[in-house]
Amino acid sequence: MNRIEQYDSSEFTKEDLVRLKKGRRIFVVFSTFGDREALLVGEKVRLLREGLSEYIDSILVSHRRLSGGEELTERKAREAWSGVEVLVCNDCDVPDMGGERGKGADMRRALYHINIARSGSPADIVVFLDADVLPDYFGTHFVLGLSGAVLRGHDFARASFWRAMGRIKKFVVQPLLSVIDHPHLRELTRFSYPLSGEVAGTLGFFNAVHFWQRYGVETGINVDASVGPYRVADVNLGLYDHEHHTDLDIQKMAFGIIRAYLIQLRDYGIIQLQGDAAISDTFSVSFVDEGGKRQHFDFVLDEKKYAPLCEIL
């Protein structure tokens, strides 16, 4: 793997990046689910419209509906900017996908849409942003920093930042990335926030890597980026926060991330399982609850690893 280059978002100005674009289109994609981010996504779209309308070519709200009809999230996004495109993931057909739900699955649907409906070019830049970032921390520097690294010649850029908690990053992922020493994996430890949902890359890069359905999507892309001949950047966005998850949800995410990492390494031949060993789809957890009672749960957390989109385009 090429060395991961590290930047601060303050190194990129709108004026410089407008000159660097040279006809390349920039797509900003917000992933939303139901109405939980309705007010937040509207505020973010409005901020980008006011600050970067001459730089961003398209804002796409990749929306997963919980109800049968139009939801508040969709209305708020369009009110913020009439030019916003809302992609309803429930109705977005991709040839090798069924009705699977999950963040990674819907990111892949958005990419397929950009390729087909928007005639995307491999040199175009896609910036994925989480919609639930608290407004106090969000700004145009999210787009400028990430897309700027790609305009400077990187295939893929992942955000880094400081945020309260970050339990999975600190206690699961960063130790996990150090456990197995391999030439293709060593640079992954230079990601300051390897699970960041804020990423950018060329459309050609995203078309060439595997997407995982749910919890494994960030880890899967990281491993593919580290094994392939890609230029990768880590961009410091500063301070960041969003809604925190329960301990049990954190454990489910941790299981999914570890599972995806091991499968990726197995598929690349970096590790091998011997005898009757197998990578499980089930997270089994036992604990004593706050009332002093024993509890046990089994969660089936299998998720699909999709082939690179370039194989079906």
Buried (B, 14 or more C-beta within 10 A) or exposed (E): BBEBBBBEBEBBEBEEBEEBBEEBBBBBBBBBBBBBBBEBBBBBBBBBBEBBEEBBBBBBBBBBBEEEEEBBBBBBBBEBBEEBBBBBBBEBEBEEBEEBEBBBBBBBBBBBBBBEEBEBBEEBBBBBBBBBBEEEBBBBBBBBBBBBBBBBEBBBBBBBBBBEEBBBBEEBBBEBBEEEEBEBBBBBEBBBBBBBBBBBBBBBBBBBBBBBBBBBBBBBBBBBBBBBEBBBBBBBBBEBBBEEBEEEEBBBBBBBBBBBBBBBBEBBEBBEEEEEEEEEEEBEEEEEEEEEEEEEEEBEBEBBBBEBBEEBE
